[in-house]
Amino acid sequence: MPVELREITAATVRTICGLEVAEEQRENVAPVAISIAQAHFEPRATFRAIYAGNEPVGFILWRDDDKPGSAYLWRFMVDRRHQGKGYGRAALEQLFALLKVQGITTLSASVVRGEHSPLGFYLSIGFIEANEVTSTGEWLILKSL
């Protein structure tokens, strides 16, 4: 099923805000509603819903970074009912292509380490560990585009 990044509208925002990760993953990513609210106060932020066909399956939020040619993957989640189907990987591949066209050469992100950390997933899609901890205590990862 094709995966697409779509704008969130007044008609879709409640459904998108209803997406959630599994209980054990909740400490790793903020709820969609919080992410959308925070993005509205960051002028460099862009967010999209992830759709598989006509069904919303996830959420992605990124922003231009302070360094030219770089961006930061601020939030990324796939709903608990849709994990393991390849939708997250497909959505990130689309983001990589989109950012590349915009002249972005490096994408950074941060993850919480631990038993239910998404670090393994990010490493499997080409991110590398930067061996650096962010000011919020998360582990920094990088992806060359």
C-alpha positions as CSV (number, residue, x, y, z in Angstrom):
1,M,0.0,0.0,0.0
2,P,1.5,3.4,-0.9
3,V,2.6,5.7,1.9
4,E,2.1,9.4,1.6
5,L,2.9,12.4,3.8
6,R,-0.2,14.7,3.9
7,E,-1.0,18.0,5.4
8,I,-3.2,17.9,8.5
9,T,-6.5,19.8,8.0
10,A,-9.3,20.9,10.3
11,A,-11.2,17.9,9.0
12,T,-8.4,15.4,9.9
13,V,-6.8,16.8,13.0
14,R,-8.9,14.9,15.6
15,T,-8.2,11.6,13.8
16,I,-4.5,12.3,13.6
17,C,-4.4,13.4,17.3
18,G,-6.0,10.0,18.1
19,L,-3.0,8.1,16.8
20,E,-0.8,6.6,19.6
21,V,2.1,4.4,20.1
22,A,2.1,1.3,22.3
23,E,2.0,1.8,26.1
24,E,5.6,0.8,26.6
25,Q,6.7,3.4,23.9
26,R,4.9,6.4,25.4
27,E,7.9,7.7,27.3
28,N,9.8,7.8,24.0
29,V,7.6,10.3,22.1
30,A,5.2,13.1,22.9
31,P,1.5,12.7,21.9
32,V,0.6,14.0,18.5
33,A,-1.6,16.8,19.9
34,I,1.4,18.2,22.0
35,S,3.6,17.9,18.9
36,I,1.2,19.9,16.7
37,A,0.8,22.5,19.4
38,Q,4.6,22.9,19.8
39,A,5.1,23.1,16.1
40,H,2.7,26.1,15.9
41,F,5.2,28.1,18.0
42,E,8.2,27.1,15.9
43,P,8.3,29.0,12.6
44,R,10.8,26.5,11.1
45,A,8.6,23.5,11.8
46,T,6.8,21.3,9.2
47,F,4.5,18.5,10.2
48,R,2.5,15.9,8.2
49,A,0.3,12.9,8.8
50,I,1.5,9.6,7.4
51,Y,-1.1,7.8,5.4
52,A,-1.2,4.3,4.0
53,G,-3.7,4.6,1.2
54,N,-6.6,6.6,2.8
55,E,-5.9,5.5,6.4
56,P,-3.8,7.7,8.7
57,V,-1.1,5.6,10.3
58,G,1.4,8.0,11.8
59,F,2.8,11.5,12.3
60,I,6.1,13.2,11.4
61,L,7.5,16.6,12.4
62,W,10.8,18.2,11.4
63,R,12.4,21.6,11.3
64,D,15.3,23.4,9.7
65,D,18.3,23.2,12.0
66,D,20.5,26.1,13.0
67,K,23.3,24.9,10.7
68,P,22.9,25.4,7.0
69,G,22.1,22.2,5.1
70,S,20.8,20.4,8.1
71,A,17.4,19.6,9.5
72,Y,16.1,18.0,12.7
73,L,13.6,15.2,12.9
74,W,11.7,16.5,15.9
75,R,8.9,13.9,16.2
76,F,8.1,10.7,14.4
77,M,5.6,8.0,15.3
78,V,3.6,5.2,13.8
79,D,0.4,4.2,15.5
80,R,0.6,1.0,17.5
81,R,-1.9,-0.8,15.2
82,H,0.2,-0.1,12.2
83,Q,3.8,-0.7,13.4
84,G,5.8,-3.4,11.7
85,K,4.2,-2.9,8.3
86,G,6.9,-0.8,6.7
87,Y,5.0,2.5,6.9
88,G,7.5,4.2,9.1
89,R,10.5,3.3,6.8
90,A,8.5,4.4,3.7
91,A,7.6,7.7,5.4
92,L,11.2,8.4,6.4
93,E,12.4,7.6,2.9
94,Q,9.9,10.2,1.5
95,L,11.2,12.7,4.0
96,F,14.8,12.0,3.1
97,A,14.0,12.6,-0.6
98,L,12.0,15.8,0.2
99,L,14.8,17.3,2.3
100,K,17.5,16.4,-0.3
101,V,15.6,18.4,-2.9
102,Q,15.6,21.3,-0.5
103,G,19.4,21.1,-0.2
104,I,19.5,19.4,3.2
105,T,22.4,17.1,3.5
106,T,22.2,16.0,7.1
107,L,19.2,15.0,9.2
108,S,19.6,14.7,13.0
109,A,17.3,13.2,15.6
110,S,17.4,12.2,19.2
111,V,16.2,9.1,20.9
112,V,15.6,7.9,24.4
113,R,17.8,4.9,25.1
114,G,16.4,1.9,26.9
115,E,14.4,-1.3,26.5
116,H,11.8,0.1,24.1
117,S,14.0,2.7,22.4
118,P,13.5,3.2,18.6
119,L,17.3,3.4,18.2
120,G,17.6,0.0,16.5
121,F,15.0,1.1,13.9
122,Y,16.8,4.3,13.2
123,L,20.1,2.6,12.8
124,S,18.5,0.1,10.4
125,I,17.5,3.0,8.1
126,G,20.9,4.6,8.0
127,F,21.2,6.8,11.0
128,I,24.5,6.6,12.9
129,E,25.1,7.4,16.6
130,A,26.8,10.7,17.1
131,N,28.1,9.7,20.6
132,E,26.6,12.8,22.0
133,V,23.8,13.5,24.4
134,T,21.4,16.4,23.9
135,S,20.6,19.0,26.5
136,T,17.4,17.0,27.3
137,G,19.4,13.8,27.9
138,E,18.5,12.1,24.7
139,W,21.0,10.3,22.4
140,L,21.8,12.2,19.2
141,I,21.7,10.3,15.9
142,L,22.6,11.5,12.4
143,K,21.7,10.6,8.8
144,S,23.6,11.8,5.7
145,L,21.2,12.4,2.8
